[in-house]
Amino acid sequence: MCQKTATRAAKPLTSVPCKPLKPSDEMIETTECIIYRTDWRTKSIQSVDRLTGLNRKTLQENLENLMDIHVFHCQWPPVSTPCAMEHGGCSHLCLRSPNLSGFSYTCPTGINLLSDGKTCSPGMNSFLIFARRIHIHMVSLDIPYFADVVVPINITMKNTIAIGVDPQEGKVYWSDSTLHRISCASLDGSQHEDIITTDMGTNQIEVGNLDRSMRKVLVWQNFDSPRAIVLYHEMGNNVTSLGLFHSLVYVLDRLGKNAKLERSGMDGSDHTVLINNNLGWPNGLIVDKANSQLLWPMHTPRIEAADLNGANRHTLVSPVQHPYGLTLLDSYIYWTDWQTRSIHHANKDTGSNVIFVRSNLPDLRDIQVVDWTQPLGFNKCSSRNGGCSHLCLPQPSGFSCACPTGIQLKGDGKTCDPSPETYLLFSSRGSIRHISLDTSDNTDS
């Protein structure tokens, strides 16, 4: 009789037991044999007699996207399981199993079980972290399969396009081009705060400290639309530090415009153009320290590479569809692709062994890789802030002191004036701002 009542549109089924419940179940007045089901065509939840197929009733209507359904009853007798006492001795998940013990230990997605067989690692050691417009996801590289989990940040995101991770503080930073802000949070989703809330589209490179008290414009001339930025620290006895600024044209009408790959010190000094021809519509930039080369994805079907001076340019991976974000770990590059809605990886030296890491991921944006086993970088300004009163910025020959935008550095090269001497004061609808006339960038604050 049950088969006669089934329809192609009806999907999940569940039922209550036909046998009478225990006498103690006084709140159940009758023992019914009922099947409950969801129906896609009628968009409803229905019940029917399990033995006869008769007495069909509609319990709820106008329910979109119905899927599975189950019946629960608080007075059903509990199931005995060895996991009931203190998780069976495991740190996280104890699951029933057909093995001799009757249970097994497992960890949350992406986390390994330690050698004792009971305790999970504190977290992922190496992982991909990527933006999907309104969410940030992680994919563990510690386990033999690729499964993504959402970073549980309880904040509205509209169009998260770029992300970065601070390995020292364990925080993720992201920029939202719709909400016009740069925000951060811990990787467990806690400690959210907005770092910068401002109007975007100023076409300049800025630097600032993480407590938001100081910001400085480094490069502001001859930029059309800065698209990506990456910092390069060369470690060793002769420590140098370069900031590689990627100035890319990204406007609706790109006729007559040329994308550029540029470089300068982290203080904005020695600004130079490395490549300014046939870049098309590039989206990202990374440094391969082991091979001393730059890599970038292009809207045209390829990923290119060149040395740190922009020479020896060549195609690394081709064809690709529409790569966007790009990152690197060990022997592999990873990239997001708008058209395939997937994350791919390939060998960073040969471009071979291209595989899908994760697919069916619409709205992919930037991607970064984190490896907690790697040592932290060296900061030339770490000792007493380099003796600077405000900002200390690395450069190839050492470091330089700098002042917040609009304020001049004194003759000692280390101390800043307390405030601008001459400035314009103006009001907008929601704020009062000023533009310093002491400096040439004309940035308001």
Secondary structure, DSSP 8 states (H G I E B T S, - for coil): -HHHH--SSEEEEEE--SS---TT-TT--S---EEEEEETTTTEEEEEETTTS---EEEE---TT--------TTS-----TTTTGGGG-SSEEEE-SSTTSEEEE-STT--B-TTSS-B-SS-SEEEEEE-BS-EEEEESSSSS--EEE----S--S-EEEEEEETTTTEEEEEETTTTEEEEEETTS-S-EEEEE-------EEEE-TTSS-EEEEE-SS-S-EEEEEEEEE-SSS-EEEEEEEE----S--TT----EEEB-TTS-S-EEEE-SS--SB---EEETTTTEEEEEETTTEEEEEETTS-S-EEEE---S-EEEEEEETTEEEEEETTTTEEEEEETTT----EEEE---TT---EEEEETTS-----TTTTGGGG-SSEEEEETTEEEEE--TT--B-TTSS-B-SS-SSEEEEE-SS-EEEEESSSSS--B-
